[in-house]
């Protein structure tokens, strides 16, 4: 018998092995989306409170903790320049216009998930599958997405000795 239990060690181990040690994606998705919503709201409000004006992006990437079940790391980042999509981890991009209007840009899953989605397109939203096919053909992004407009550059950078290249 194990201390403070009426079961043997073997019985407890069998019980522990029978416990489901993973979650289906659908089980964590609502919580993840609520966390994203909270991150985006906090970022937009925080930038507004700090006086940040102009167009910027909120880039979030998600990485599963390799040594712990059911653990995800969420890495949010606000930036002026548009990040490029890549296949490392699941990552998401929203753009924010002056005034706080948030627009979803894209979501690129990690390579294994991308392969599964493209192999089984009937199981997913048709617009999402189209976006992923566009990404695979390298037509998701356009060169003009990466041009920084003059009005989006903070005044502190406009007076620096380094001359940025930007569109008028």
N, C-alpha and C positions, 0 to 999 in steps of 0.2 A: 504494500500500500504506500501511496505517496502522502506525505504530510499534508494535512488539511483537506484530504480527499478520501472518498470511499472507493476509489478506483485504483487499479494498478498503473504503473508507468506505461505498460504496453497498451492498456485500454485508452489512456489519455492520448497516446501517440496516434492510435487508430482514429480517435475522434478528431484530432488536429488535422490528420491527413484528409479526412472527409470534408473538412471545411473548404468551401470555394475560396481560393486565394487570388482570384482575379475578378475584374469587373468587365462587363461588356461595354463597348464604346457608348452605346445609348444610355447607359446608367450614369456616366460621368458628364455627358454632353451638356445637359441643362446647367449643372453647376459651373462648368467651364465657361459657358456663354454668359452666365451671370457675373463671373469673375471678369471676363473681357469687358462687359458693360460697365462694371465698376471702375476698371482701369481707364477706359476711354473717358468716362464722365469726369473722373479725378484729373486726368491729364488735360482735358479741354478747360475745365474750371481753373486748375492750377496755372495753366499758361495764360488764361485770361486775367487772372488776379495779378500775375507778374508783368502784365503789359505786353505779352507776346502777341504780335499782330501779323497778318499775312498768312500765306499758305504754308502748311507743314503736314507731316505724315506721322501716324502712329503705327509703328511696326512691332508686332508681337510674335515671338517664336516660342514654341512649346517643345520641351524635351523630356522624355521619360527618364526617370532616375534609373540607371542600370542596375543598382544594387538593392532596390526596394520595390516591392510590389505596390501597385496602385499609388505611385507617387509621381507627380508631374512638376517640372519647374517651368514657370512662366516668366519670360524675359521681355518686358515692355520697353520701348524706346521711342522718344519723340525726336524727330529730325526734320531739317529743312529740305534735305535732298532725298530723292526717291530711291529706296533700296531696290536692288534687282532680285527677282525671285530665284531661288535655288532649291535643290532637293535634299538638303541636309536634314533638317527637322521640319515639323509642321510649322508653317508661318503664315501670318495674316497681315494685310495692309489696309489701313484706312487713311483717307486724306481729310484734312480739316481746312476749310476755307475760313477767311477772316469773318468773324461773327459766330463761329462755332458750328457751322454746318458740316456734319461728319458724313462721308461717303465711303462705302465699302469698295475697295479696289480689287483685291484678290485674296485667295487662300490656296497655298500650294502645300500639299501633304508631302510627307517623306516618300522616298523613292518606292518603297515596298507597297505603300498604300496607293500611290499614284498608279502603279502597275495593275493593282487589283481593280481600281475604279475603271481604268481604260479597258480592262479585259471583261468587265461586267457592267457596261454603261446603263443597262436597263434597270439596275438597282438604285440609281442615283438621279438627282435632279438633272434634267437635260441641259439647262443653262450652265450648271457647274461642269458637266462633262465637256461642253463646248469650250468653256474657259480653259480647262486642262488640256484639251487638244490644241488650242491656240498656243498655250504655253509650250507644249512639246514641239510645235512647229516654229517656235521662237517668234511668234507674231503677237504675243500678249502685250508686250511693251513696245512703245514707239519712241523714237529719238526725242520728240518734243516733250515726253514725260520727264526727261532728265535736264531740261533747260531751266535754270533758275532765273526767274524774272527779277528785274531791278527792284521792284517795289517789295519783294519778299526778303531782300537782304537787309539785315539790321544796320542802322546808321553807323554803329561802331566799326563794322567791317568795311563800309564804304570809304572811310577816312584812313584805313590802314595803308601801309606801304605796299602790300601785296594787291595787285590789281586782279580782281576776279573776272572771269569771262562769263558774261550773262547776256540774255536777250534784253532789248530795250523795253 
